């Protein structure tokens, strides 16, 4: 999405915080390990990203449209 001429992207960590959830709570909601959420947020594993179903849940929980979520 472009706002005032700039592309807007929101990190997965910011989306989680917007949902008022800890990494552990987000992990439970997504049926993954807490370390998986941590890896996504910190880009510890370059090829590790949530799948489309998980992104849909993150979007719903955070109230942030999927197209604004930042993935590396």
mmCIF file as Biopython writes it, N, C-alpha, C and O atoms, coordinates in Angstrom:
data_model
#
loop_
_atom_site.group_PDB
_atom_site.id
_atom_site.type_symbol
_atom_site.label_atom_id
_atom_site.label_alt_id
_atom_site.label_comp_id
_atom_site.label_asym_id
_atom_site.label_entity_id
_atom_site.label_seq_id
_atom_site.pdbx_PDB_ins_code
_atom_site.Cartn_x
_atom_site.Cartn_y
_atom_site.Cartn_z
_atom_site.occupancy
_atom_site.B_iso_or_equiv
_atom_site.auth_seq_id
_atom_site.auth_asym_id
_atom_site.pdbx_PDB_model_num
ATOM 1   N N  . UNK A ? 1  ? 0.848  -1.170  0.000  1.0 0.0 1  A 1 
ATOM 2   C CA . UNK A ? 1  ? 0.000  0.000   0.000  1.0 0.0 1  A 1 
ATOM 3   C C  . UNK A ? 1  ? 0.893  1.233   0.000  1.0 0.0 1  A 1 
ATOM 4   O O  . UNK A ? 1  ? 1.916  1.263   0.685  1.0 0.0 1  A 1 
ATOM 5   N N  . UNK A ? 2  ? 0.515  2.232   -0.755 1.0 0.0 2  A 1 
ATOM 6   C CA . UNK A ? 2  ? 1.264  3.475   -0.842 1.0 0.0 2  A 1 
ATOM 7   C C  . UNK A ? 2  ? 0.492  4.557   -0.078 1.0 0.0 2  A 1 
ATOM 8   O O  . UNK A ? 2  ? -0.684 4.799   -0.351 1.0 0.0 2  A 1 
ATOM 9   N N  . UNK A ? 3  ? 1.157  5.195   0.868  1.0 0.0 3  A 1 
ATOM 10  C CA . UNK A ? 3  ? 0.574  6.306   1.619  1.0 0.0 3  A 1 
ATOM 11  C C  . UNK A ? 3  ? 1.535  7.481   1.509  1.0 0.0 3  A 1 
ATOM 12  O O  . UNK A ? 3  ? 2.716  7.360   1.835  1.0 0.0 3  A 1 
ATOM 13  N N  . UNK A ? 4  ? 1.024  8.617   1.050  1.0 0.0 4  A 1 
ATOM 14  C CA . UNK A ? 4  ? 1.847  9.817   0.851  1.0 0.0 4  A 1 
ATOM 15  C C  . UNK A ? 4  ? 3.100  9.517   0.045  1.0 0.0 4  A 1 
ATOM 16  O O  . UNK A ? 4  ? 4.181  10.017  0.356  1.0 0.0 4  A 1 
ATOM 17  N N  . UNK A ? 5  ? 2.955  8.701   -0.990 1.0 0.0 5  A 1 
ATOM 18  C CA . UNK A ? 5  ? 4.063  8.400   -1.874 1.0 0.0 5  A 1 
ATOM 19  C C  . UNK A ? 5  ? 5.057  7.385   -1.343 1.0 0.0 5  A 1 
ATOM 20  O O  . UNK A ? 5  ? 6.070  7.126   -1.993 1.0 0.0 5  A 1 
ATOM 21  N N  . UNK A ? 6  ? 4.797  6.801   -0.173 1.0 0.0 6  A 1 
ATOM 22  C CA . UNK A ? 6  ? 5.723  5.828   0.403  1.0 0.0 6  A 1 
ATOM 23  C C  . UNK A ? 6  ? 5.013  4.501   0.618  1.0 0.0 6  A 1 
ATOM 24  O O  . UNK A ? 6  ? 3.855  4.445   1.031  1.0 0.0 6  A 1 
ATOM 25  N N  . UNK A ? 7  ? 5.756  3.427   0.320  1.0 0.0 7  A 1 
ATOM 26  C CA . UNK A ? 7  ? 5.200  2.094   0.534  1.0 0.0 7  A 1 
ATOM 27  C C  . UNK A ? 7  ? 5.187  1.795   2.034  1.0 0.0 7  A 1 
ATOM 28  O O  . UNK A ? 7  ? 6.193  1.969   2.722  1.0 0.0 7  A 1 
ATOM 29  N N  . UNK A ? 8  ? 4.049  1.350   2.521  1.0 0.0 8  A 1 
ATOM 30  C CA . UNK A ? 8  ? 3.895  1.047   3.945  1.0 0.0 8  A 1 
ATOM 31  C C  . UNK A ? 8  ? 3.923  -0.459  4.140  1.0 0.0 8  A 1 
ATOM 32  O O  . UNK A ? 8  ? 3.196  -1.194  3.472  1.0 0.0 8  A 1 
ATOM 33  N N  . UNK A ? 9  ? 4.755  -0.908  5.046  1.0 0.0 9  A 1 
ATOM 34  C CA . UNK A ? 9  ? 4.827  -2.318  5.424  1.0 0.0 9  A 1 
ATOM 35  C C  . UNK A ? 9  ? 4.920  -2.395  6.934  1.0 0.0 9  A 1 
ATOM 36  O O  . UNK A ? 9  ? 5.566  -1.558  7.564  1.0 0.0 9  A 1 
ATOM 37  N N  . UNK A ? 10 ? 4.286  -3.378  7.507  1.0 0.0 10 A 1 
ATOM 38  C CA . UNK A ? 10 ? 4.267  -3.552  8.952  1.0 0.0 10 A 1 
ATOM 39  C C  . UNK A ? 10 ? 4.910  -4.889  9.285  1.0 0.0 10 A 1 
ATOM 40  O O  . UNK A ? 10 ? 4.554  -5.912  8.701  1.0 0.0 10 A 1 
ATOM 41  N N  . UNK A ? 11 ? 5.852  -4.886  10.215 1.0 0.0 11 A 1 
ATOM 42  C CA . UNK A ? 11 ? 6.568  -6.107  10.570 1.0 0.0 11 A 1 
ATOM 43  C C  . UNK A ? 11 ? 5.640  -7.075  11.293 1.0 0.0 11 A 1 
ATOM 44  O O  . UNK A ? 11 ? 4.613  -6.685  11.849 1.0 0.0 11 A 1 
ATOM 45  N N  . UNK A ? 12 ? 6.026  -8.334  11.271 1.0 0.0 12 A 1 
ATOM 46  C CA . UNK A ? 12 ? 5.254  -9.344  12.003 1.0 0.0 12 A 1 
ATOM 47  C C  . UNK A ? 12 ? 5.263  -9.054  13.495 1.0 0.0 12 A 1 
ATOM 48  O O  . UNK A ? 12 ? 4.261  -9.281  14.172 1.0 0.0 12 A 1 
ATOM 49  N N  . UNK A ? 13 ? 6.375  -8.556  14.017 1.0 0.0 13 A 1 
ATOM 50  C CA . UNK A ? 13 ? 6.449  -8.218  15.449 1.0 0.0 13 A 1 
ATOM 51  C C  . UNK A ? 13 ? 5.470  -7.095  15.774 1.0 0.0 13 A 1 
ATOM 52  O O  . UNK A ? 13 ? 4.786  -7.149  16.797 1.0 0.0 13 A 1 
ATOM 53  N N  . UNK A ? 14 ? 5.396  -6.080  14.918 1.0 0.0 14 A 1 
ATOM 54  C CA . UNK A ? 14 ? 4.463  -4.979  15.146 1.0 0.0 14 A 1 
ATOM 55  C C  . UNK A ? 14 ? 3.015  -5.464  15.058 1.0 0.0 14 A 1 
ATOM 56  O O  . UNK A ? 14 ? 2.157  -5.006  15.812 1.0 0.0 14 A 1 
ATOM 57  N N  . UNK A ? 15 ? 2.749  -6.378  14.147 1.0 0.0 15 A 1 
ATOM 58  C CA . UNK A ? 15 ? 1.404  -6.944  14.024 1.0 0.0 15 A 1 
ATOM 59  C C  . UNK A ? 15 ? 1.033  -7.702  15.299 1.0 0.0 15 A 1 
ATOM 60  O O  . UNK A ? 15 ? -0.093 -7.599  15.788 1.0 0.0 15 A 1 
ATOM 61  N N  . UNK A ? 16 ? 1.993  -8.467  15.834 1.0 0.0 16 A 1 
ATOM 62  C CA . UNK A ? 16 ? 1.735  -9.217  17.069 1.0 0.0 16 A 1 
ATOM 63  C C  . UNK A ? 16 ? 1.466  -8.264  18.226 1.0 0.0 16 A 1 
ATOM 64  O O  . UNK A ? 16 ? 0.537  -8.470  19.007 1.0 0.0 16 A 1 
ATOM 65  N N  . UNK A ? 17 ? 2.277  -7.227  18.329 1.0 0.0 17 A 1 
ATOM 66  C CA . UNK A ? 17 ? 2.091  -6.239  19.403 1.0 0.0 17 A 1 
ATOM 67  C C  . UNK A ? 17 ? 0.742  -5.547  19.238 1.0 0.0 17 A 1 
ATOM 68  O O  . UNK A ? 17 ? 0.056  -5.286  20.226 1.0 0.0 17 A 1 
ATOM 69  N N  . UNK A ? 18 ? 0.358  -5.247  18.001 1.0 0.0 18 A 1 
ATOM 70  C CA . UNK A ? 18 ? -0.943 -4.628  17.743 1.0 0.0 18 A 1 
ATOM 71  C C  . UNK A ? 18 ? -2.078 -5.539  18.198 1.0 0.0 18 A 1 
ATOM 72  O O  . UNK A ? 18 ? -3.134 -5.069  18.620 1.0 0.0 18 A 1 
ATOM 73  N N  . UNK A ? 19 ? -1.848 -6.848  18.107 1.0 0.0 19 A 1 
ATOM 74  C CA . UNK A ? 19 ? -2.845 -7.826  18.560 1.0 0.0 19 A 1 
ATOM 75  C C  . UNK A ? 19 ? -2.812 -7.999  20.079 1.0 0.0 19 A 1 
ATOM 76  O O  . UNK A ? 19 ? -3.618 -8.737  20.645 1.0 0.0 19 A 1 
ATOM 77  N N  . UNK A ? 20 ? -1.862 -7.304  20.736 1.0 0.0 20 A 1 
ATOM 78  C CA . UNK A ? 20 ? -1.697 -7.388  22.191 1.0 0.0 20 A 1 
ATOM 79  C C  . UNK A ? 20 ? -1.426 -8.824  22.640 1.0 0.0 20 A 1 
ATOM 80  O O  . UNK A ? 20 ? -2.021 -9.330  23.591 1.0 0.0 20 A 1 
ATOM 81  N N  . UNK A ? 21 ? -0.501 -9.458  21.914 1.0 0.0 21 A 1 
ATOM 82  C CA . UNK A ? 21 ? -0.171 -10.846 22.199 1.0 0.0 21 A 1 
ATOM 83  C C  . UNK A ? 21 ? 1.328  -10.993 22.416 1.0 0.0 21 A 1 
ATOM 84  O O  . UNK A ? 21 ? 2.131  -10.261 21.837 1.0 0.0 21 A 1 
ATOM 85  N N  . UNK A ? 22 ? 1.686  -11.944 23.254 1.0 0.0 22 A 1 
ATOM 86  C CA . UNK A ? 22 ? 3.085  -12.320 23.404 1.0 0.0 22 A 1 
ATOM 87  C C  . UNK A ? 22 ? 3.443  -13.276 22.272 1.0 0.0 22 A 1 
ATOM 88  O O  . UNK A ? 22 ? 2.570  -13.759 21.551 1.0 0.0 22 A 1 
ATOM 89  N N  . UNK A ? 23 ? 4.722  -13.540 22.128 1.0 0.0 23 A 1 
ATOM 90  C CA . UNK A ? 23 ? 5.125  -14.531 21.122 1.0 0.0 23 A 1 
ATOM 91  C C  . UNK A ? 23 ? 4.502  -15.882 21.437 1.0 0.0 23 A 1 
ATOM 92  O O  . UNK A ? 23 ? 4.080  -16.603 20.533 1.0 0.0 23 A 1 
ATOM 93  N N  . UNK A ? 24 ? 4.445  -16.218 22.698 1.0 0.0 24 A 1 
ATOM 94  C CA . UNK A ? 24 ? 3.868  -17.505 23.092 1.0 0.0 24 A 1 
ATOM 95  C C  . UNK A ? 24 ? 2.382  -17.572 22.742 1.0 0.0 24 A 1 
ATOM 96  O O  . UNK A ? 24 ? 1.910  -18.594 22.242 1.0 0.0 24 A 1 
ATOM 97  N N  . UNK A ? 25 ? 1.647  -16.501 22.999 1.0 0.0 25 A 1 
ATOM 98  C CA . UNK A ? 25 ? 0.218  -16.480 22.671 1.0 0.0 25 A 1 
ATOM 99  C C  . UNK A ? 25 ? -0.003 -16.565 21.162 1.0 0.0 25 A 1 
ATOM 100 O O  . UNK A ? 25 ? -0.894 -17.275 20.693 1.0 0.0 25 A 1 
ATOM 101 N N  . UNK A ? 26 ? 0.812  -15.839 20.414 1.0 0.0 26 A 1 
ATOM 102 C CA . UNK A ? 26 ? 0.699  -15.888 18.951 1.0 0.0 26 A 1 
ATOM 103 C C  . UNK A ? 26 ? 1.027  -17.290 18.446 1.0 0.0 26 A 1 
ATOM 104 O O  . UNK A ? 26 ? 0.356  -17.811 17.555 1.0 0.0 26 A 1 
ATOM 105 N N  . UNK A ? 27 ? 2.056  -17.890 19.018 1.0 0.0 27 A 1 
ATOM 106 C CA . UNK A ? 27 ? 2.438  -19.248 18.623 1.0 0.0 27 A 1 
ATOM 107 C C  . UNK A ? 27 ? 1.289  -20.230 18.848 1.0 0.0 27 A 1 
ATOM 108 O O  . UNK A ? 27 ? 1.006  -21.067 17.991 1.0 0.0 27 A 1 
ATOM 109 N N  . UNK A ? 28 ? 0.635  -20.126 19.992 1.0 0.0 28 A 1 
ATOM 110 C CA . UNK A ? 28 ? -0.503 -21.015 20.282 1.0 0.0 28 A 1 
ATOM 111 C C  . UNK A ? 28 ? -1.632 -20.799 19.282 1.0 0.0 28 A 1 
ATOM 112 O O  . UNK A ? 28 ? -2.244 -21.760 18.816 1.0 0.0 28 A 1 
ATOM 113 N N  . UNK A ? 29 ? -1.906 -19.543 18.953 1.0 0.0 29 A 1 
ATOM 114 C CA . UNK A ? 29 ? -2.978 -19.237 18.003 1.0 0.0 29 A 1 
ATOM 115 C C  . UNK A ? 29 ? -2.670 -19.788 16.610 1.0 0.0 29 A 1 
ATOM 116 O O  . UNK A ? 29 ? -3.579 -20.117 15.848 1.0 0.0 29 A 1 
ATOM 117 N N  . UNK A ? 30 ? -1.376 -19.884 16.287 1.0 0.0 30 A 1 
ATOM 118 C CA . UNK A ? 30 ? -0.957 -20.358 14.969 1.0 0.0 30 A 1 
ATOM 119 C C  . UNK A ? 30 ? -0.560 -21.834 14.959 1.0 0.0 30 A 1 
ATOM 120 O O  . UNK A ? 30 ? -0.226 -22.391 13.913 1.0 0.0 30 A 1 
ATOM 121 N N  . UNK A ? 31 ? -0.601 -22.460 16.137 1.0 0.0 31 A 1 
ATOM 122 C CA . UNK A ? 31 ? -0.235 -23.874 16.273 1.0 0.0 31 A 1 
ATOM 123 C C  . UNK A ? 31 ? 1.205  -24.142 15.852 1.0 0.0 31 A 1 
ATOM 124 O O  . UNK A ? 31 ? 1.503  -25.114 15.157 1.0 0.0 31 A 1 
ATOM 125 N N  . UNK A ? 32 ? 2.092  -23.242 16.299 1.0 0.0 32 A 1 
ATOM 126 C CA . UNK A ? 32 ? 3.528  -23.401 16.053 1.0 0.0 32 A 1 
ATOM 127 C C  . UNK A ? 32 ? 4.265  -23.179 17.374 1.0 0.0 32 A 1 
ATOM 128 O O  . UNK A ? 32 ? 3.673  -22.745 18.362 1.0 0.0 32 A 1 
ATOM 129 N N  . UNK A ? 33 ? 5.548  -23.479 17.375 1.0 0.0 33 A 1 
ATOM 130 C CA . UNK A ? 33 ? 6.367  -23.260 18.563 1.0 0.0 33 A 1 
ATOM 131 C C  . UNK A ? 33 ? 6.674  -21.768 18.720 1.0 0.0 33 A 1 
ATOM 132 O O  . UNK A ? 33 ? 6.722  -21.025 17.740 1.0 0.0 33 A 1 
ATOM 133 N N  . UNK A ? 34 ? 6.881  -21.350 19.960 1.0 0.0 34 A 1 
ATOM 134 C CA . UNK A ? 34 ? 7.251  -19.959 20.235 1.0 0.0 34 A 1 
ATOM 135 C C  . UNK A ? 34 ? 8.525  -19.589 19.479 1.0 0.0 34 A 1 
ATOM 136 O O  . UNK A ? 34 ? 8.660  -18.463 19.001 1.0 0.0 34 A 1 
ATOM 137 N N  . UNK A ? 35 ? 9.454  -20.531 19.371 1.0 0.0 35 A 1 
ATOM 138 C CA . UNK A ? 35 ? 10.701 -20.252 18.657 1.0 0.0 35 A 1 
ATOM 139 C C  . UNK A ? 35 ? 10.447 -19.962 17.178 1.0 0.0 35 A 1 
ATOM 140 O O  . UNK A ? 35 ? 11.205 -19.218 16.556 1.0 0.0 35 A 1 
ATOM 141 N N  . UNK A ? 36 ? 9.397  -20.536 16.615 1.0 0.0 36 A 1 
ATOM 142 C CA . UNK A ? 36 ? 9.052  -20.268 15.222 1.0 0.0 36 A 1 
ATOM 143 C C  . UNK A ? 36 ? 8.646  -18.814 15.050 1.0 0.0 36 A 1 
ATOM 144 O O  . UNK A ? 36 ? 9.103  -18.143 14.125 1.0 0.0 36 A 1 
ATOM 145 N N  . UNK A ? 37 ? 7.790  -18.325 15.937 1.0 0.0 37 A 1 
ATOM 146 C CA . UNK A ? 37 ? 7.375  -16.915 15.888 1.0 0.0 37 A 1 
ATOM 147 C C  . UNK A ? 37 ? 8.590  -16.019 16.082 1.0 0.0 37 A 1 
ATOM 148 O O  . UNK A ? 37 ? 8.740  -15.015 15.386 1.0 0.0 37 A 1 
ATOM 149 N N  . UNK A ? 38 ? 9.448  -16.375 17.014 1.0 0.0 38 A 1 
ATOM 150 C CA . UNK A ? 38 ? 10.656 -15.606 17.259 1.0 0.0 38 A 1 
ATOM 151 C C  . UNK A ? 38 ? 11.530 -15.560 16.009 1.0 0.0 38 A 1 
ATOM 152 O O  . UNK A ? 38 ? 12.056 -14.505 15.655 1.0 0.0 38 A 1 
ATOM 153 N N  . UNK A ? 39 ? 11.684 -16.695 15.344 1.0 0.0 39 A 1 
ATOM 154 C CA . UNK A ? 39 ? 12.486 -16.750 14.115 1.0 0.0 39 A 1 
ATOM 155 C C  . UNK A ? 39 ? 11.889 -15.873 13.021 1.0 0.0 39 A 1 
ATOM 156 O O  . UNK A ? 39 ? 12.622 -15.170 12.325 1.0 0.0 39 A 1 
ATOM 157 N N  . UNK A ? 40 ? 10.563 -15.903 12.860 1.0 0.0 40 A 1 
ATOM 158 C CA . UNK A ? 40 ? 9.907  -15.057 11.863 1.0 0.0 40 A 1 
ATOM 159 C C  . UNK A ? 40 ? 10.188 -13.586 12.142 1.0 0.0 40 A 1 
ATOM 160 O O  . UNK A ? 40 ? 10.520 -12.822 11.236 1.0 0.0 40 A 1 
ATOM 161 N N  . UNK A ? 41 ? 10.050 -13.203 13.402 1.0 0.0 41 A 1 
ATOM 162 C CA . UNK A ? 41 ? 10.195 -11.800 13.776 1.0 0.0 41 A 1 
ATOM 163 C C  . UNK A ? 41 ? 11.636 -11.317 13.680 1.0 0.0 41 A 1 
ATOM 164 O O  . UNK A ? 41 ? 11.884 -10.167 13.317 1.0 0.0 41 A 1 
ATOM 165 N N  . UNK A ? 42 ? 12.577 -12.180 14.001 1.0 0.0 42 A 1 
ATOM 166 C CA . UNK A ? 42 ? 13.981 -11.783 14.027 1.0 0.0 42 A 1 
ATOM 167 C C  . UNK A ? 42 ? 14.749 -12.219 12.786 1.0 0.0 42 A 1 
ATOM 168 O O  . UNK A ? 42 ? 15.957 -12.006 12.684 1.0 0.0 42 A 1 
ATOM 169 N N  . UNK A ? 43 ? 14.041 -12.825 11.854 1.0 0.0 43 A 1 
ATOM 170 C CA . UNK A ? 43 ? 14.645 -13.281 10.599 1.0 0.0 43 A 1 
ATOM 171 C C  . UNK A ? 43 ? 15.848 -14.184 10.846 1.0 0.0 43 A 1 
ATOM 172 O O  . UNK A ? 43 ? 16.828 -14.150 10.101 1.0 0.0 43 A 1 
ATOM 173 N N  . UNK A ? 44 ? 15.762 -15.000 11.910 1.0 0.0 44 A 1 
ATOM 174 C CA . UNK A ? 44 ? 16.863 -15.903 12.242 1.0 0.0 44 A 1 
ATOM 175 C C  . UNK A ? 44 ? 17.072 -16.981 11.186 1.0 0.0 44 A 1 
ATOM 176 O O  . UNK A ? 44 ? 18.196 -17.421 10.946 1.0 0.0 44 A 1 
ATOM 177 N N  . UNK A ? 45 ? 16.002 -17.389 10.573 1.0 0.0 45 A 1 
ATOM 178 C CA . UNK A ? 45 ? 16.092 -18.376 9.492  1.0 0.0 45 A 1 
ATOM 179 C C  . UNK A ? 45 ? 15.566 -17.702 8.229  1.0 0.0 45 A 1 
ATOM 180 O O  . UNK A ? 45 ? 14.356 -17.525 8.087  1.0 0.0 45 A 1 
ATOM 181 N N  . UNK A ? 46 ? 16.445 -17.325 7.319  1.0 0.0 46 A 1 
ATOM 182 C CA . UNK A ? 46 ? 16.043 -16.520 6.164  1.0 0.0 46 A 1 
ATOM 183 C C  . UNK A ? 46 ? 14.884 -17.085 5.350  1.0 0.0 46 A 1 
ATOM 184 O O  . UNK A ? 46 ? 14.102 -16.317 4.788  1.0 0.0 46 A 1 
ATOM 185 N N  . UNK A ? 47 ? 14.758 -18.372 5.274  1.0 0.0 47 A 1 
ATOM 186 C CA . UNK A ? 47 ? 13.685 -18.970 4.481  1.0 0.0 47 A 1 
ATOM 187 C C  . UNK A ? 47 ? 12.452 -19.318 5.304  1.0 0.0 47 A 1 
ATOM 188 O O  . UNK A ? 47 ? 11.518 -19.937 4.794  1.0 0.0 47 A 1 
ATOM 189 N N  . UNK A ? 48 ? 12.445 -18.930 6.558  1.0 0.0 48 A 1 
ATOM 190 C CA . UNK A ? 48 ? 11.326 -19.239 7.440  1.0 0.0 48 A 1 
ATOM 191 C C  . UNK A ? 48 ? 10.337 -18.079 7.458  1.0 0.0 48 A 1 
ATOM 192 O O  . UNK A ? 48 ? 10.651 -16.980 7.916  1.0 0.0 48 A 1 
ATOM 193 N N  . UNK A ? 49 ? 9.148  -18.345 6.956  1.0 0.0 49 A 1 
ATOM 194 C CA . UNK A ? 49 ? 8.080  -17.350 6.937  1.0 0.0 49 A 1 
ATOM 195 C C  . UNK A ? 49 ? 6.756  -18.051 7.202  1.0 0.0 49 A 1 
ATOM 196 O O  . UNK A ? 49 ? 6.608  -19.242 6.926  1.0 0.0 49 A 1 
ATOM 197 N N  . UNK A ? 50 ? 5.802  -17.314 7.734  1.0 0.0 50 A 1 
ATOM 198 C CA . UNK A ? 50 ? 4.479  -17.921 7.903  1.0 0.0 50 A 1 
ATOM 199 C C  . UNK A ? 50 ? 3.861  -18.232 6.539  1.0 0.0 50 A 1 
ATOM 200 O O  . UNK A ? 50 ? 4.107  -17.532 5.556  1.0 0.0 50 A 1 
ATOM 201 N N  . UNK A ? 51 ? 3.058  -19.290 6.499  1.0 0.0 51 A 1 
ATOM 202 C CA . UNK A ? 51 ? 2.368  -19.614 5.249  1.0 0.0 51 A 1 
ATOM 203 C C  . UNK A ? 51 ? 1.115  -18.732 5.116  1.0 0.0 51 A 1 
ATOM 204 O O  . UNK A ? 51 ? 0.814  -17.940 6.010  1.0 0.0 51 A 1 
ATOM 205 N N  . UNK A ? 52 ? 0.407  -18.869 4.026  1.0 0.0 52 A 1 
ATOM 206 C CA . UNK A ? 52 ? -0.750 -18.003 3.763  1.0 0.0 52 A 1 
ATOM 207 C C  . UNK A ? 52 ? -1.842 -18.143 4.820  1.0 0.0 52 A 1 
ATOM 208 O O  . UNK A ? 52 ? -2.456 -17.149 5.209  1.0 0.0 52 A 1 
ATOM 209 N N  . UNK A ? 53 ? -2.086 -19.354 5.282  1.0 0.0 53 A 1 
ATOM 210 C CA . UNK A ? 53 ? -3.096 -19.544 6.325  1.0 0.0 53 A 1 
ATOM 211 C C  . UNK A ? 53 ? -2.674 -18.856 7.619  1.0 0.0 53 A 1 
ATOM 212 O O  . UNK A ? 53 ? -3.493 -18.229 8.290  1.0 0.0 53 A 1 
ATOM 213 N N  . UNK A ? 54 ? -1.404 -18.974 7.964  1.0 0.0 54 A 1 
ATOM 214 C CA . UNK A ? 54 ? -0.892 -18.321 9.166  1.0 0.0 54 A 1 
ATOM 215 C C  . UNK A ? 54 ? -0.934 -16.807 9.017  1.0 0.0 54 A 1 
ATOM 216 O O  . UNK A ? 54 ? -1.260 -16.104 9.974  1.0 0.0 54 A 1 
ATOM 217 N N  . UNK A ? 55 ? -0.614 -16.296 7.844  1.0 0.0 55 A 1 
ATOM 218 C CA . UNK A ? 55 ? -0.706 -14.856 7.601  1.0 0.0 55 A 1 
ATOM 219 C C  . UNK A ? 55 ? -2.136 -14.354 7.744  1.0 0.0 55 A 1 
ATOM 220 O O  . UNK A ? 55 ? -2.375 -13.264 8.263  1.0 0.0 55 A 1 
ATOM 221 N N  . UNK A ? 56 ? -3.075 -15.153 7.283  1.0 0.0 56 A 1 
ATOM 222 C CA . UNK A ? 56 ? -4.488 -14.797 7.410  1.0 0.0 56 A 1 
ATOM 223 C C  . UNK A ? 56 ? -4.866 -14.650 8.883  1.0 0.0 56 A 1 
ATOM 224 O O  . UNK A ? 56 ? -5.563 -13.708 9.260  1.0 0.0 56 A 1 
ATOM 225 N N  . UNK A ? 57 ? -4.403 -15.583 9.709  1.0 0.0 57 A 1 
ATOM 226 C CA . UNK A ? 57 ? -4.696 -15.527 11.142 1.0 0.0 57 A 1 
ATOM 227 C C  . UNK A ? 57 ? -4.019 -14.305 11.777 1.0 0.0 57 A 1 
ATOM 228 O O  . UNK A ? 57 ? -4.637 -13.595 12.570 1.0 0.0 57 A 1 
ATOM 229 N N  . UNK A ? 58 ? -2.754 -14.064 11.430 1.0 0.0 58 A 1 
ATOM 230 C CA . UNK A ? 58 ? -2.041 -12.898 11.957 1.0 0.0 58 A 1 
ATOM 231 C C  . UNK A ? 58 ? -2.790 -11.626 11.574 1.0 0.0 58 A 1 
ATOM 232 O O  . UNK A ? 58 ? -2.951 -10.726 12.399 1.0 0.0 58 A 1 
ATOM 233 N N  . UNK A ? 59 ? -3.240 -11.550 10.346 1.0 0.0 59 A 1 
ATOM 234 C CA . UNK A ? 59 ? -3.991 -10.400 9.872  1.0 0.0 59 A 1 
ATOM 235 C C  . UNK A ? 59 ? -5.279 -10.213 10.667 1.0 0.0 59 A 1 
ATOM 236 O O  . UNK A ? 59 ? -5.599 -9.102  11.089 1.0 0.0 59 A 1 
ATOM 237 N N  . UNK A ? 60 ? -6.008 -11.298 10.867 1.0 0.0 60 A 1 
ATOM 238 C CA . UNK A ? 60 ? -7.268 -11.228 11.612 1.0 0.0 60 A 1 
ATOM 239 C C  . UNK A ? 60 ? -7.036 -10.824 13.068 1.0 0.0 60 A 1 
ATOM 240 O O  . UNK A ? 60 ? -7.772 -9.996  13.606 1.0 0.0 60 A 1 
ATOM 241 N N  . UNK A ? 61 ? -6.027 -11.399 13.703 1.0 0.0 61 A 1 
ATOM 242 C CA . UNK A ? 61 ? -5.757 -11.101 15.107 1.0 0.0 61 A 1 
ATOM 243 C C  . UNK A ? 61 ? -5.278 -9.669  15.314 1.0 0.0 61 A 1 
ATOM 244 O O  . UNK A ? 61 ? -5.602 -9.037  16.319 1.0 0.0 61 A 1 
ATOM 245 N N  . UNK A ? 62 ? -4.511 -9.166  14.363 1.0 0.0 62 A 1 
ATOM 246 C CA . UNK A ? 62 ? -3.912 -7.843  14.513 1.0 0.0 62 A 1 
ATOM 247 C C  . UNK A ? 62 ? -4.769 -6.721  13.917 1.0 0.0 62 A 1 
ATOM 248 O O  . UNK A ? 62 ? -4.585 -5.547  14.239 1.0 0.0 62 A 1 
ATOM 249 N N  . UNK A ? 63 ? -5.702 -7.100  13.047 1.0 0.0 63 A 1 
ATOM 250 C CA . UNK A ? 63 ? -6.492 -6.080  12.369 1.0 0.0 63 A 1 
ATOM 251 C C  . UNK A ? 63 ? -5.729 -5.374  11.259 1.0 0.0 63 A 1 
ATOM 252 O O  . UNK A ? 63 ? -6.138 -4.309  10.796 1.0 0.0 63 A 1 
ATOM 253 N N  . UNK A ? 64 ? -4.617 -5.972  10.831 1.0 0.0 64 A 1 
ATOM 254 C CA . UNK A ? 64 ? -3.781 -5.387  9.784  1.0 0.0 64 A 1 
ATOM 255 C C  . UNK A ? 64 ? -3.974 -6.202  8.503  1.0 0.0 64 A 1 
ATOM 256 O O  . UNK A ? 64 ? -3.812 -7.422  8.520  1.0 0.0 64 A 1 
ATOM 257 N N  . UNK A ? 65 ? -4.317 -5.544  7.396  1.0 0.0 65 A 1 
ATOM 258 C CA . UNK A ? 65 ? -4.509 -6.277  6.142  1.0 0.0 65 A 1 
ATOM 259 C C  . UNK A ? 65 ? -3.246 -7.056  5.738  1.0 0.0 65 A 1 
ATOM 260 O O  . UNK A ? 65 ? -2.123 -6.599  5.949  1.0 0.0 65 A 1 
ATOM 261 N N  . UNK A ? 66 ? -3.458 -8.215  5.165  1.0 0.0 66 A 1 
ATOM 262 C CA . UNK A ? 66 ? -2.339 -9.077  4.780  1.0 0.0 66 A 1 
ATOM 263 C C  . UNK A ? 66 ? -1.353 -8.377  3.864  1.0 0.0 66 A 1 
ATOM 264 O O  . UNK A ? 66 ? -0.148 -8.607  3.966  1.0 0.0 66 A 1 
ATOM 265 N N  . UNK A ? 67 ? -1.840 -7.528  2.970  1.0 0.0 67 A 1 
ATOM 266 C CA . UNK A ? 67 ? -0.934 -6.892  2.015  1.0 0.0 67 A 1 
ATOM 267 C C  . UNK A ? 67 ? -0.018 -5.853  2.652  1.0 0.0 67 A 1 
ATOM 268 O O  . UNK A ? 67 ? 0.899  -5.355  1.998  1.0 0.0 67 A 1 
ATOM 269 N N  . UNK A ? 68 ? -0.253 -5.524  3.914  1.0 0.0 68 A 1 
ATOM 270 C CA . UNK A ? 68 ? 0.629  -4.588  4.612  1.0 0.0 68 A 1 
ATOM 271 C C  . UNK A ? 68 ? 1.676  -5.289  5.466  1.0 0.0 68 A 1 
ATOM 272 O O  . UNK A ? 68 ? 2.613  -4.650  5.946  1.0 0.0 68 A 1 
ATOM 273 N N  . UNK A ? 69 ? 1.528  -6.594  5.659  1.0 0.0 69 A 1 
ATOM 274 C CA . UNK A ? 69 ? 2.487  -7.326  6.498  1.0 0.0 69 A 1 
ATOM 275 C C  . UNK A ? 69 ? 3.808  -7.478  5.761  1.0 0.0 69 A 1 
ATOM 276 O O  . UNK A ? 69 ? 3.843  -7.866  4.594  1.0 0.0 69 A 1 
ATOM 277 N N  . UNK A ? 70 ? 4.890  -7.168  6.457  1.0 0.0 70 A 1 
ATOM 278 C CA . UNK A ? 70 ? 6.218  -7.201  5.879  1.0 0.0 70 A 1 
ATOM 279 C C  . UNK A ? 70 ? 6.841  -8.566  6.045  1.0 0.0 70 A 1 
ATOM 280 O O  . UNK A ? 70 ? 6.979  -9.058  7.165  1.0 0.0 70 A 1 
ATOM 281 N N  . UNK A ? 71 ? 7.218  -9.179  4.946  1.0 0.0 71 A 1 
ATOM 282 C CA . UNK A ? 71 ? 7.928  -10.449 4.964  1.0 0.0 71 A 1 
ATOM 283 C C  . UNK A ? 71 ? 9.243  -10.236 4.226  1.0 0.0 71 A 1 
ATOM 284 O O  . UNK A ? 71 ? 9.312  -9.487  3.252  1.0 0.0 71 A 1 
ATOM 285 N N  . UNK A ? 72 ? 10.278 -10.904 4.705  1.0 0.0 72 A 1 
ATOM 286 C CA . UNK A ? 72 ? 11.577 -10.761 4.052  1.0 0.0 72 A 1 
ATOM 287 C C  . UNK A ? 72 ? 11.646 -11.674 2.858  1.0 0.0 72 A 1 
ATOM 288 O O  . UNK A ? 72 ? 12.662 -11.707 2.164  1.0 0.0 72 A 1 
#
